[in-house]
Amino acid sequence: MQVDSGFGYAILNGKDTLIVQPFIPAVGKKRPFASAEDARKIGEMVLGKMTGAELPTVTPEEIKAAGVEVQ
């Protein structure tokens, strides 16, 4: 999803919105993703964690390992 100055992601279950993340998680500042592709990568990572019954948290190391650019 497009947000001011960048991109974010949302995780839906049917018509229910489970997560709305307009900023890169775990970086300590409210920075949007630089590209829709970066937002998609992390959104899919979070969804995979939820599907695997894990907490949907993301660490700075996971952000870096995914190759996501932090502005």
mmJSON file of the N, C-alpha and C atoms, coordinates in Angstrom:
{"data_MODEL":{"atom_site":{
"group_PDB":["ATOM","ATOM","ATOM","ATOM","ATOM","ATOM","ATOM","ATOM","ATOM","ATOM","ATOM","ATOM","ATOM","ATOM","ATOM","ATOM","ATOM","ATOM","ATOM","ATOM","ATOM","ATOM","ATOM","ATOM","ATOM","ATOM","ATOM","ATOM","ATOM","ATOM","ATOM","ATOM","ATOM","ATOM","ATOM","ATOM","ATOM","ATOM","ATOM","ATOM","ATOM","ATOM","ATOM","ATOM","ATOM","ATOM","ATOM","ATOM","ATOM","ATOM","ATOM","ATOM","ATOM","ATOM","ATOM","ATOM","ATOM","ATOM","ATOM","ATOM","ATOM","ATOM","ATOM","ATOM","ATOM","ATOM","ATOM","ATOM","ATOM","ATOM","ATOM","ATOM","ATOM","ATOM","ATOM","ATOM","ATOM","ATOM","ATOM","ATOM","ATOM","ATOM","ATOM","ATOM","ATOM","ATOM","ATOM","ATOM","ATOM","ATOM","ATOM","ATOM","ATOM","ATOM","ATOM","ATOM","ATOM","ATOM","ATOM","ATOM","ATOM","ATOM","ATOM","ATOM","ATOM","ATOM","ATOM","ATOM","ATOM","ATOM","ATOM","ATOM","ATOM","ATOM","ATOM","ATOM","ATOM","ATOM","ATOM","ATOM","ATOM","ATOM","ATOM","ATOM","ATOM","ATOM","ATOM","ATOM","ATOM","ATOM","ATOM","ATOM","ATOM","ATOM","ATOM","ATOM","ATOM","ATOM","ATOM","ATOM","ATOM","ATOM","ATOM","ATOM","ATOM","ATOM","ATOM","ATOM","ATOM","ATOM","ATOM","ATOM","ATOM","ATOM","ATOM","ATOM","ATOM","ATOM","ATOM","ATOM","ATOM","ATOM","ATOM","ATOM","ATOM","ATOM","ATOM","ATOM","ATOM","ATOM","ATOM","ATOM","ATOM","ATOM","ATOM","ATOM","ATOM","ATOM","ATOM","ATOM","ATOM","ATOM","ATOM","ATOM","ATOM","ATOM","ATOM","ATOM","ATOM","ATOM","ATOM","ATOM","ATOM","ATOM","ATOM","ATOM","ATOM","ATOM","ATOM","ATOM","ATOM","ATOM","ATOM","ATOM","ATOM","ATOM","ATOM","ATOM","ATOM","ATOM","ATOM","ATOM","ATOM"],
"id":[1,2,3,4,5,6,7,8,9,10,11,12,13,14,15,16,17,18,19,20,21,22,23,24,25,26,27,28,29,30,31,32,33,34,35,36,37,38,39,40,41,42,43,44,45,46,47,48,49,50,51,52,53,54,55,56,57,58,59,60,61,62,63,64,65,66,67,68,69,70,71,72,73,74,75,76,77,78,79,80,81,82,83,84,85,86,87,88,89,90,91,92,93,94,95,96,97,98,99,100,101,102,103,104,105,106,107,108,109,110,111,112,113,114,115,116,117,118,119,120,121,122,123,124,125,126,127,128,129,130,131,132,133,134,135,136,137,138,139,140,141,142,143,144,145,146,147,148,149,150,151,152,153,154,155,156,157,158,159,160,161,162,163,164,165,166,167,168,169,170,171,172,173,174,175,176,177,178,179,180,181,182,183,184,185,186,187,188,189,190,191,192,193,194,195,196,197,198,199,200,201,202,203,204,205,206,207,208,209,210,211,212,213],
"type_symbol":["N","C","C","N","C","C","N","C","C","N","C","C","N","C","C","N","C","C","N","C","C","N","C","C","N","C","C","N","C","C","N","C","C","N","C","C","N","C","C","N","C","C","N","C","C","N","C","C","N","C","C","N","C","C","N","C","C","N","C","C","N","C","C","N","C","C","N","C","C","N","C","C","N","C","C","N","C","C","N","C","C","N","C","C","N","C","C","N","C","C","N","C","C","N","C","C","N","C","C","N","C","C","N","C","C","N","C","C","N","C","C","N","C","C","N","C","C","N","C","C","N","C","C","N","C","C","N","C","C","N","C","C","N","C","C","N","C","C","N","C","C","N","C","C","N","C","C","N","C","C","N","C","C","N","C","C","N","C","C","N","C","C","N","C","C","N","C","C","N","C","C","N","C","C","N","C","C","N","C","C","N","C","C","N","C","C","N","C","C","N","C","C","N","C","C","N","C","C","N","C","C","N","C","C","N","C","C","N","C","C","N","C","C"],
"label_atom_id":["N","CA","C","N","CA","C","N","CA","C","N","CA","C","N","CA","C","N","CA","C","N","CA","C","N","CA","C","N","CA","C","N","CA","C","N","CA","C","N","CA","C","N","CA","C","N","CA","C","N","CA","C","N","CA","C","N","CA","C","N","CA","C","N","CA","C","N","CA","C","N","CA","C","N","CA","C","N","CA","C","N","CA","C","N","CA","C","N","CA","C","N","CA","C","N","CA","C","N","CA","C","N","CA","C","N","CA","C","N","CA","C","N","CA","C","N","CA","C","N","CA","C","N","CA","C","N","CA","C","N","CA","C","N","CA","C","N","CA","C","N","CA","C","N","CA","C","N","CA","C","N","CA","C","N","CA","C","N","CA","C","N","CA","C","N","CA","C","N","CA","C","N","CA","C","N","CA","C","N","CA","C","N","CA","C","N","CA","C","N","CA","C","N","CA","C","N","CA","C","N","CA","C","N","CA","C","N","CA","C","N","CA","C","N","CA","C","N","CA","C","N","CA","C","N","CA","C","N","CA","C","N","CA","C","N","CA","C","N","CA","C","N","CA","C","N","CA","C"],
"label_alt_id":[null,null,null,null,null,null,null,null,null,null,null,null,null,null,null,null,null,null,null,null,null,null,null,null,null,null,null,null,null,null,null,null,null,null,null,null,null,null,null,null,null,null,null,null,null,null,null,null,null,null,null,null,null,null,null,null,null,null,null,null,null,null,null,null,null,null,null,null,null,null,null,null,null,null,null,null,null,null,null,null,null,null,null,null,null,null,null,null,null,null,null,null,null,null,null,null,null,null,null,null,null,null,null,null,null,null,null,null,null,null,null,null,null,null,null,null,null,null,null,null,null,null,null,null,null,null,null,null,null,null,null,null,null,null,null,null,null,null,null,null,null,null,null,null,null,null,null,null,null,null,null,null,null,null,null,null,null,null,null,null,null,null,null,null,null,null,null,null,null,null,null,null,null,null,null,null,null,null,null,null,null,null,null,null,null,null,null,null,null,null,null,null,null,null,null,null,null,null,null,null,null,null,null,null,null,null,null,null,null,null,null,null,null],
"label_comp_id":["MET","MET","MET","GLN","GLN","GLN","VAL","VAL","VAL","ASP","ASP","ASP","SER","SER","SER","GLY","GLY","GLY","PHE","PHE","PHE","GLY","GLY","GLY","TYR","TYR","TYR","ALA","ALA","ALA","ILE","ILE","ILE","LEU","LEU","LEU","ASN","ASN","ASN","GLY","GLY","GLY","LYS","LYS","LYS","ASP","ASP","ASP","THR","THR","THR","LEU","LEU","LEU","ILE","ILE","ILE","VAL","VAL","VAL","GLN","GLN","GLN","PRO","PRO","PRO","PHE","PHE","PHE","ILE","ILE","ILE","PRO","PRO","PRO","ALA","ALA","ALA","VAL","VAL","VAL","GLY","GLY","GLY","LYS","LYS","LYS","LYS","LYS","LYS","ARG","ARG","ARG","PRO","PRO","PRO","PHE","PHE","PHE","ALA","ALA","ALA","SER","SER","SER","ALA","ALA","ALA","GLU","GLU","GLU","ASP","ASP","ASP","ALA","ALA","ALA","ARG","ARG","ARG","LYS","LYS","LYS","ILE","ILE","ILE","GLY","GLY","GLY","GLU","GLU","GLU","MET","MET","MET","VAL","VAL","VAL","LEU","LEU","LEU","GLY","GLY","GLY","LYS","LYS","LYS","MET","MET","MET","THR","THR","THR","GLY","GLY","GLY","ALA","ALA","ALA","GLU","GLU","GLU","LEU","LEU","LEU","PRO","PRO","PRO","THR","THR","THR","VAL","VAL","VAL","THR","THR","THR","PRO","PRO","PRO","GLU","GLU","GLU","GLU","GLU","GLU","ILE","ILE","ILE","LYS","LYS","LYS","ALA","ALA","ALA","ALA","ALA","ALA","GLY","GLY","GLY","VAL","VAL","VAL","GLU","GLU","GLU","VAL","VAL","VAL","GLN","GLN","GLN"],
"label_asym_id":["A","A","A","A","A","A","A","A","A","A","A","A","A","A","A","A","A","A","A","A","A","A","A","A","A","A","A","A","A","A","A","A","A","A","A","A","A","A","A","A","A","A","A","A","A","A","A","A","A","A","A","A","A","A","A","A","A","A","A","A","A","A","A","A","A","A","A","A","A","A","A","A","A","A","A","A","A","A","A","A","A","A","A","A","A","A","A","A","A","A","A","A","A","A","A","A","A","A","A","A","A","A","A","A","A","A","A","A","A","A","A","A","A","A","A","A","A","A","A","A","A","A","A","A","A","A","A","A","A","A","A","A","A","A","A","A","A","A","A","A","A","A","A","A","A","A","A","A","A","A","A","A","A","A","A","A","A","A","A","A","A","A","A","A","A","A","A","A","A","A","A","A","A","A","A","A","A","A","A","A","A","A","A","A","A","A","A","A","A","A","A","A","A","A","A","A","A","A","A","A","A","A","A","A","A","A","A","A","A","A","A","A","A"],
"label_entity_id":["1","1","1","1","1","1","1","1","1","1","1","1","1","1","1","1","1","1","1","1","1","1","1","1","1","1","1","1","1","1","1","1","1","1","1","1","1","1","1","1","1","1","1","1","1","1","1","1","1","1","1","1","1","1","1","1","1","1","1","1","1","1","1","1","1","1","1","1","1","1","1","1","1","1","1","1","1","1","1","1","1","1","1","1","1","1","1","1","1","1","1","1","1","1","1","1","1","1","1","1","1","1","1","1","1","1","1","1","1","1","1","1","1","1","1","1","1","1","1","1","1","1","1","1","1","1","1","1","1","1","1","1","1","1","1","1","1","1","1","1","1","1","1","1","1","1","1","1","1","1","1","1","1","1","1","1","1","1","1","1","1","1","1","1","1","1","1","1","1","1","1","1","1","1","1","1","1","1","1","1","1","1","1","1","1","1","1","1","1","1","1","1","1","1","1","1","1","1","1","1","1","1","1","1","1","1","1","1","1","1","1","1","1"],
"label_seq_id":[1,1,1,2,2,2,3,3,3,4,4,4,5,5,5,6,6,6,7,7,7,8,8,8,9,9,9,10,10,10,11,11,11,12,12,12,13,13,13,14,14,14,15,15,15,16,16,16,17,17,17,18,18,18,19,19,19,20,20,20,21,21,21,22,22,22,23,23,23,24,24,24,25,25,25,26,26,26,27,27,27,28,28,28,29,29,29,30,30,30,31,31,31,32,32,32,33,33,33,34,34,34,35,35,35,36,36,36,37,37,37,38,38,38,39,39,39,40,40,40,41,41,41,42,42,42,43,43,43,44,44,44,45,45,45,46,46,46,47,47,47,48,48,48,49,49,49,50,50,50,51,51,51,52,52,52,53,53,53,54,54,54,55,55,55,56,56,56,57,57,57,58,58,58,59,59,59,60,60,60,61,61,61,62,62,62,63,63,63,64,64,64,65,65,65,66,66,66,67,67,67,68,68,68,69,69,69,70,70,70,71,71,71],
"pdbx_PDB_ins_code":[null,null,null,null,null,null,null,null,null,null,null,null,null,null,null,null,null,null,null,null,null,null,null,null,null,null,null,null,null,null,null,null,null,null,null,null,null,null,null,null,null,null,null,null,null,null,null,null,null,null,null,null,null,null,null,null,null,null,null,null,null,null,null,null,null,null,null,null,null,null,null,null,null,null,null,null,null,null,null,null,null,null,null,null,null,null,null,null,null,null,null,null,null,null,null,null,null,null,null,null,null,null,null,null,null,null,null,null,null,null,null,null,null,null,null,null,null,null,null,null,null,null,null,null,null,null,null,null,null,null,null,null,null,null,null,null,null,null,null,null,null,null,null,null,null,null,null,null,null,null,null,null,null,null,null,null,null,null,null,null,null,null,null,null,null,null,null,null,null,null,null,null,null,null,null,null,null,null,null,null,null,null,null,null,null,null,null,null,null,null,null,null,null,null,null,null,null,null,null,null,null,null,null,null,null,null,null,null,null,null,null,null,null],
"Cartn_x":[0.839,0.0,0.882,0.444,1.212,0.86,1.896,1.731,2.536,2.441,3.225,4.7,5.317,6.756,7.25,6.372,6.851,5.741,6.051,5.13,5.052,3.967,3.766,3.078,2.622,1.892,0.741,-0.199,-1.325,-1.485,-1.858,-2.134,-3.609,-4.285,-5.726,-6.066,-7.219,-7.787,-9.233,-9.466,-10.793,-11.048,-12.12,-12.447,-11.849,-11.225,-10.651,-9.217,-8.899,-7.543,-6.859,-5.766,-5.042,-3.908,-3.18,-2.041,-2.008,-1.786,-1.501,-0.149,0.847,2.199,2.661,2.455,2.828,4.32,5.057,6.47,7.297,8.592,9.5,9.551,9.215,9.272,10.719,10.937,12.206,13.365,13.122,14.236,14.279,13.293,13.321,12.807,12.484,11.938,10.784,9.922,8.784,9.222,9.779,10.244,9.456,8.86,8.166,9.174,8.712,9.547,9.812,11.012,11.379,10.672,10.317,9.667,8.548,7.637,6.553,7.133,8.203,8.849,9.412,10.054,10.574,9.439,8.359,7.207,6.617,6.549,6.012,6.88,8.198,9.115,8.858,8.782,8.598,7.179,6.204,4.825,4.708,5.364,5.33,6.068,7.151,7.872,6.966,6.28,5.371,4.23,3.656,2.582,3.064,4.27,4.834,4.992,5.404,5.524,4.154,3.16,1.812,1.265,1.514,1.051,1.726,2.976,3.73,3.526,2.517,2.168,3.271,4.041,5.046,4.485,5.135,4.761,5.155,4.343,4.624,5.601,6.666,7.655,8.809,9.473,10.601,11.759,12.952,14.129,14.898,15.744,16.584,17.457,17.907,18.726,17.939,16.669,15.827,15.568,15.402,15.211,16.454,17.622,18.875,19.082,18.825,19.003,18.067,16.926,15.97,16.391,17.433,17.914,17.056,16.307,15.421,16.224,16.032,16.716,16.038,16.825,16.293,16.763,15.803,16.106,16.712],
"Cartn_y":[-1.18,0.0,1.24,2.252,3.484,4.366,4.946,5.887,7.132,8.16,9.373,9.033,9.424,9.282,7.846,6.88,5.512,4.487,3.335,2.21,1.539,0.819,0.009,-1.271,-2.06,-3.282,-3.498,-4.298,-4.709,-6.213,-6.875,-8.306,-8.482,-9.119,-9.305,-10.778,-11.04,-12.387,-12.241,-12.487,-12.226,-10.729,-10.334,-8.911,-8.274,-9.09,-8.591,-8.115,-6.951,-6.435,-6.871,-7.647,-8.135,-7.201,-6.701,-5.82,-4.736,-3.502,-2.396,-1.846,-1.901,-1.462,-0.422,0.862,1.896,2.245,1.715,2.029,0.751,0.881,-0.256,-0.583,-1.818,-2.166,-2.335,-2.149,-2.461,-1.525,-0.378,0.521,1.74,1.88,2.946,4.297,4.429,5.687,5.369,6.323,6.138,6.41,5.378,5.487,4.513,4.999,4.074,3.264,2.171,1.383,2.212,2.085,2.835,2.312,1.021,0.442,-0.502,-0.708,-1.67,-3.071,-3.376,-4.689,-4.93,-3.932,-4.072,-4.31,-3.556,-3.735,-5.132,-5.617,-6.952,-8.029,-7.892,-8.876,-9.039,-7.915,-7.978,-8.407,-7.953,-8.406,-9.909,-10.474,-11.923,-12.653,-12.045,-12.633,-12.699,-11.607,-11.546,-12.552,-12.61,-13.564,-14.995,-15.304,-16.632,-16.971,-15.998,-16.22,-16.489,-15.722,-15.914,-17.291,-17.69,-18.998,-20.121,-19.901,-20.89,-20.772,-20.049,-19.869,-19.156,-18.298,-17.479,-16.078,-15.329,-13.925,-13.166,-12.214,-11.489,-10.331,-10.56,-9.514,-9.663,-8.555,-8.535,-7.824,-8.361,-7.756,-6.916,-6.011,-5.25,-6.175,-7.275,-8.23,-8.872,-9.175,-9.741,-8.729,-7.477,-6.411,-6.34,-6.336,-6.255,-7.49,-8.681,-9.928,-10.01,-9.354,-9.346,-8.355,-7.589,-6.624,-5.376,-5.093,-3.928,-2.665,-1.691,-0.413,0.405,0.852,1.724,3.129,3.997,5.38,6.183],
"Cartn_z":[0.0,0.0,0.0,-0.681,-0.737,0.457,1.058,2.17,1.822,2.651,2.407,2.29,1.217,0.983,0.866,0.599,0.439,0.438,1.031,1.006,2.363,2.585,3.772,3.341,4.314,3.972,4.936,4.493,5.328,5.165,6.241,6.198,6.498,5.56,5.647,5.773,6.371,6.429,5.991,4.708,4.172,4.205,4.843,4.955,6.208,7.065,8.309,8.091,8.62,8.588,9.883,9.735,10.903,11.299,10.304,10.564,9.496,9.933,9.028,9.471,8.581,8.921,7.895,8.196,7.244,7.272,8.256,8.419,8.517,8.277,8.44,9.932,10.31,11.731,12.201,13.478,14.152,13.84,13.218,12.918,13.838,14.707,15.693,15.239,13.968,13.462,12.523,12.336,11.435,10.006,9.383,8.001,7.135,6.058,5.158,4.345,3.775,2.877,1.619,1.05,-0.146,-1.386,-1.385,-2.564,-2.146,-3.062,-2.82,-2.652,-3.373,-3.283,-1.878,-1.273,0.089,1.08,0.934,1.819,1.656,0.414,0.146,0.794,0.693,1.287,2.785,3.478,4.927,5.274,4.516,4.737,4.58,3.578,3.384,4.505,5.006,6.126,7.366,7.636,8.789,8.616,7.433,7.168,7.372,6.912,7.107,8.578,9.376,10.819,11.434,11.023,11.559,11.176,9.948,9.465,10.239,10.638,11.405,12.9,13.33,14.746,15.53,14.851,15.516,15.736,16.612,16.774,15.515,15.081,13.843,14.025,14.774,14.991,14.004,13.738,12.816,13.508,13.363,13.984,12.964,13.439,12.508,11.643,12.224,11.481,10.338,10.579,9.53,8.41,8.792,7.802,6.906,7.525,6.774,5.898,6.451,5.704,4.485,4.574,3.462,2.377,2.65,1.662,1.55,2.606,2.592,2.871,2.011,2.163,3.245,4.228,5.277,4.955,4.65,4.228,5.348],
"occupancy":[1.0,1.0,1.0,1.0,1.0,1.0,1.0,1.0,1.0,1.0,1.0,1.0,1.0,1.0,1.0,1.0,1.0,1.0,1.0,1.0,1.0,1.0,1.0,1.0,1.0,1.0,1.0,1.0,1.0,1.0,1.0,1.0,1.0,1.0,1.0,1.0,1.0,1.0,1.0,1.0,1.0,1.0,1.0,1.0,1.0,1.0,1.0,1.0,1.0,1.0,1.0,1.0,1.0,1.0,1.0,1.0,1.0,1.0,1.0,1.0,1.0,1.0,1.0,1.0,1.0,1.0,1.0,1.0,1.0,1.0,1.0,1.0,1.0,1.0,1.0,1.0,1.0,1.0,1.0,1.0,1.0,1.0,1.0,1.0,1.0,1.0,1.0,1.0,1.0,1.0,1.0,1.0,1.0,1.0,1.0,1.0,1.0,1.0,1.0,1.0,1.0,1.0,1.0,1.0,1.0,1.0,1.0,1.0,1.0,1.0,1.0,1.0,1.0,1.0,1.0,1.0,1.0,1.0,1.0,1.0,1.0,1.0,1.0,1.0,1.0,1.0,1.0,1.0,1.0,1.0,1.0,1.0,1.0,1.0,1.0,1.0,1.0,1.0,1.0,1.0,1.0,1.0,1.0,1.0,1.0,1.0,1.0,1.0,1.0,1.0,1.0,1.0,1.0,1.0,1.0,1.0,1.0,1.0,1.0,1.0,1.0,1.0,1.0,1.0,1.0,1.0,1.0,1.0,1.0,1.0,1.0,1.0,1.0,1.0,1.0,1.0,1.0,1.0,1.0,1.0,1.0,1.0,1.0,1.0,1.0,1.0,1.0,1.0,1.0,1.0,1.0,1.0,1.0,1.0,1.0,1.0,1.0,1.0,1.0,1.0,1.0,1.0,1.0,1.0,1.0,1.0,1.0,1.0,1.0,1.0,1.0,1.0,1.0],
"B_iso_or_equiv":[0.0,0.0,0.0,0.0,0.0,0.0,0.0,0.0,0.0,0.0,0.0,0.0,0.0,0.0,0.0,0.0,0.0,0.0,0.0,0.0,0.0,0.0,0.0,0.0,0.0,0.0,0.0,0.0,0.0,0.0,0.0,0.0,0.0,0.0,0.0,0.0,0.0,0.0,0.0,0.0,0.0,0.0,0.0,0.0,0.0,0.0,0.0,0.0,0.0,0.0,0.0,0.0,0.0,0.0,0.0,0.0,0.0,0.0,0.0,0.0,0.0,0.0,0.0,0.0,0.0,0.0,0.0,0.0,0.0,0.0,0.0,0.0,0.0,0.0,0.0,0.0,0.0,0.0,0.0,0.0,0.0,0.0,0.0,0.0,0.0,0.0,0.0,0.0,0.0,0.0,0.0,0.0,0.0,0.0,0.0,0.0,0.0,0.0,0.0,0.0,0.0,0.0,0.0,0.0,0.0,0.0,0.0,0.0,0.0,0.0,0.0,0.0,0.0,0.0,0.0,0.0,0.0,0.0,0.0,0.0,0.0,0.0,0.0,0.0,0.0,0.0,0.0,0.0,0.0,0.0,0.0,0.0,0.0,0.0,0.0,0.0,0.0,0.0,0.0,0.0,0.0,0.0,0.0,0.0,0.0,0.0,0.0,0.0,0.0,0.0,0.0,0.0,0.0,0.0,0.0,0.0,0.0,0.0,0.0,0.0,0.0,0.0,0.0,0.0,0.0,0.0,0.0,0.0,0.0,0.0,0.0,0.0,0.0,0.0,0.0,0.0,0.0,0.0,0.0,0.0,0.0,0.0,0.0,0.0,0.0,0.0,0.0,0.0,0.0,0.0,0.0,0.0,0.0,0.0,0.0,0.0,0.0,0.0,0.0,0.0,0.0,0.0,0.0,0.0,0.0,0.0,0.0,0.0,0.0,0.0,0.0,0.0,0.0],
"pdbx_formal_charge":[null,null,null,null,null,null,null,null,null,null,null,null,null,null,null,null,null,null,null,null,null,null,null,null,null,null,null,null,null,null,null,null,null,null,null,null,null,null,null,null,null,null,null,null,null,null,null,null,null,null,null,null,null,null,null,null,null,null,null,null,null,null,null,null,null,null,null,null,null,null,null,null,null,null,null,null,null,null,null,null,null,null,null,null,null,null,null,null,null,null,null,null,null,null,null,null,null,null,null,null,null,null,null,null,null,null,null,null,null,null,null,null,null,null,null,null,null,null,null,null,null,null,null,null,null,null,null,null,null,null,null,null,null,null,null,null,null,null,null,null,null,null,null,null,null,null,null,null,null,null,null,null,null,null,null,null,null,null,null,null,null,null,null,null,null,null,null,null,null,null,null,null,null,null,null,null,null,null,null,null,null,null,null,null,null,null,null,null,null,null,null,null,null,null,null,null,null,null,null,null,null,null,null,null,null,null,null,null,null,null,null,null,null],
"auth_seq_id":[1,1,1,2,2,2,3,3,3,4,4,4,5,5,5,6,6,6,7,7,7,8,8,8,9,9,9,10,10,10,11,11,11,12,12,12,13,13,13,14,14,14,15,15,15,16,16,16,17,17,17,18,18,18,19,19,19,20,20,20,21,21,21,22,22,22,23,23,23,24,24,24,25,25,25,26,26,26,27,27,27,28,28,28,29,29,29,30,30,30,31,31,31,32,32,32,33,33,33,34,34,34,35,35,35,36,36,36,37,37,37,38,38,38,39,39,39,40,40,40,41,41,41,42,42,42,43,43,43,44,44,44,45,45,45,46,46,46,47,47,47,48,48,48,49,49,49,50,50,50,51,51,51,52,52,52,53,53,53,54,54,54,55,55,55,56,56,56,57,57,57,58,58,58,59,59,59,60,60,60,61,61,61,62,62,62,63,63,63,64,64,64,65,65,65,66,66,66,67,67,67,68,68,68,69,69,69,70,70,70,71,71,71],
"auth_comp_id":["MET","MET","MET","GLN","GLN","GLN","VAL","VAL","VAL","ASP","ASP","ASP","SER","SER","SER","GLY","GLY","GLY","PHE","PHE","PHE","GLY","GLY","GLY","TYR","TYR","TYR","ALA","ALA","ALA","ILE","ILE","ILE","LEU","LEU","LEU","ASN","ASN","ASN","GLY","GLY","GLY","LYS","LYS","LYS","ASP","ASP","ASP","THR","THR","THR","LEU","LEU","LEU","ILE","ILE","ILE","VAL","VAL","VAL","GLN","GLN","GLN","PRO","PRO","PRO","PHE","PHE","PHE","ILE","ILE","ILE","PRO","PRO","PRO","ALA","ALA","ALA","VAL","VAL","VAL","GLY","GLY","GLY","LYS","LYS","LYS","LYS","LYS","LYS","ARG","ARG","ARG","PRO","PRO","PRO","PHE","PHE","PHE","ALA","ALA","ALA","SER","SER","SER","ALA","ALA","ALA","GLU","GLU","GLU","ASP","ASP","ASP","ALA","ALA","ALA","ARG","ARG","ARG","LYS","LYS","LYS","ILE","ILE","ILE","GLY","GLY","GLY","GLU","GLU","GLU","MET","MET","MET","VAL","VAL","VAL","LEU","LEU","LEU","GLY","GLY","GLY","LYS","LYS","LYS","MET","MET","MET","THR","THR","THR","GLY","GLY","GLY","ALA","ALA","ALA","GLU","GLU","GLU","LEU","LEU","LEU","PRO","PRO","PRO","THR","THR","THR","VAL","VAL","VAL","THR","THR","THR","PRO","PRO","PRO","GLU","GLU","GLU","GLU","GLU","GLU","ILE","ILE","ILE","LYS","LYS","LYS","ALA","ALA","ALA","ALA","ALA","ALA","GLY","GLY","GLY","VAL","VAL","VAL","GLU","GLU","GLU","VAL","VAL","VAL","GLN","GLN","GLN"],
"auth_asym_id":["A","A","A","A","A","A","A","A","A","A","A","A","A","A","A","A","A","A","A","A","A","A","A","A","A","A","A","A","A","A","A","A","A","A","A","A","A","A","A","A","A","A","A","A","A","A","A","A","A","A","A","A","A","A","A","A","A","A","A","A","A","A","A","A","A","A","A","A","A","A","A","A","A","A","A","A","A","A","A","A","A","A","A","A","A","A","A","A","A","A","A","A","A","A","A","A","A","A","A","A","A","A","A","A","A","A","A","A","A","A","A","A","A","A","A","A","A","A","A","A","A","A","A","A","A","A","A","A","A","A","A","A","A","A","A","A","A","A","A","A","A","A","A","A","A","A","A","A","A","A","A","A","A","A","A","A","A","A","A","A","A","A","A","A","A","A","A","A","A","A","A","A","A","A","A","A","A","A","A","A","A","A","A","A","A","A","A","A","A","A","A","A","A","A","A","A","A","A","A","A","A","A","A","A","A","A","A","A","A","A","A","A","A"],
"auth_atom_id":["N","CA","C","N","CA","C","N","CA","C","N","CA","C","N","CA","C","N","CA","C","N","CA","C","N","CA","C","N","CA","C","N","CA","C","N","CA","C","N","CA","C","N","CA","C","N","CA","C","N","CA","C","N","CA","C","N","CA","C","N","CA","C","N","CA","C","N","CA","C","N","CA","C","N","CA","C","N","CA","C","N","CA","C","N","CA","C","N","CA","C","N","CA","C","N","CA","C","N","CA","C","N","CA","C","N","CA","C","N","CA","C","N","CA","C","N","CA","C","N","CA","C","N","CA","C","N","CA","C","N","CA","C","N","CA","C","N","CA","C","N","CA","C","N","CA","C","N","CA","C","N","CA","C","N","CA","C","N","CA","C","N","CA","C","N","CA","C","N","CA","C","N","CA","C","N","CA","C","N","CA","C","N","CA","C","N","CA","C","N","CA","C","N","CA","C","N","CA","C","N","CA","C","N","CA","C","N","CA","C","N","CA","C","N","CA","C","N","CA","C","N","CA","C","N","CA","C","N","CA","C","N","CA","C","N","CA","C","N","CA","C","N","CA","C","N","CA","C"],
"pdbx_PDB_model_num":[1,1,1,1,1,1,1,1,1,1,1,1,1,1,1,1,1,1,1,1,1,1,1,1,1,1,1,1,1,1,1,1,1,1,1,1,1,1,1,1,1,1,1,1,1,1,1,1,1,1,1,1,1,1,1,1,1,1,1,1,1,1,1,1,1,1,1,1,1,1,1,1,1,1,1,1,1,1,1,1,1,1,1,1,1,1,1,1,1,1,1,1,1,1,1,1,1,1,1,1,1,1,1,1,1,1,1,1,1,1,1,1,1,1,1,1,1,1,1,1,1,1,1,1,1,1,1,1,1,1,1,1,1,1,1,1,1,1,1,1,1,1,1,1,1,1,1,1,1,1,1,1,1,1,1,1,1,1,1,1,1,1,1,1,1,1,1,1,1,1,1,1,1,1,1,1,1,1,1,1,1,1,1,1,1,1,1,1,1,1,1,1,1,1,1,1,1,1,1,1,1,1,1,1,1,1,1,1,1,1,1,1,1]
}}}
